[in-house]
Amino acid sequence: MEDDDAPMESLLPYDAWASEALRAVVLNALDHAAQHGLPGNHHFYVTFRTDYPGVTLPDRLRERYPLEMTIVLQHQYRDLWVDFAAKRFSVTLSFGGIPSTLEIPVEAVTSFADPEVQFGLQFIVTPPASPAAEPEPASAPEVEPSEAPEAGSAPVVSLDAFRRRTPPKS
């Protein structure tokens, strides 16, 4: 028996549209920083899947962060650029005093935060399935303590808040 109070499933991809729009916010924020620098005390925490197709980073970083990595864009970054057409960005950061260029598709980003204004976004990232790949278990981000955001410093807007929930069938 169907529940007359249950919401209809949408034939329109609202979840995908909302995710794409919020990822555009990330690219716009990064592009603003690339063009004008970061004003005041603004700074960004960007967490991304290192195993996502198209992510480019040095092998030593990929070995250290095989699934996920958080970078901080504040004072010591350079060569930040955004490619809106390709939906990706690049930045050079120093790790252990060694400059390293990272190229990241925005689809690999799992979270973005600007603690100065308590702004945050969180994304569900599902890497495209490759025929021979087996899913890996999720793990906590492996970040250095100096890179970790303060607990509770920025509320996170999760796309789950906008997803339609259907009540369990009895």
NORFENUR-V352419 format. One record per run of one state. SS is the DSSP state (2 for helix, 1 for strand, 0 for the rest). FROM is the first residue (numbers start at 1). TO is the last residue. Records with the same first field share a line. If there is no record, write none. Layout:
SS = FROM-TO, FROM-TO
//
This chain:
0 = 1-13, 37-43, 50-55, 57-58, 65-67, 74-76, 84-87, 96-97, 118-118, 123-156, 163-170
2 = 14-36, 59-64, 106-108, 115-117, 159-162
1 = 44-49, 56-56, 68-73, 77-83, 88-95, 98-105, 109-114, 119-122, 157-158
//
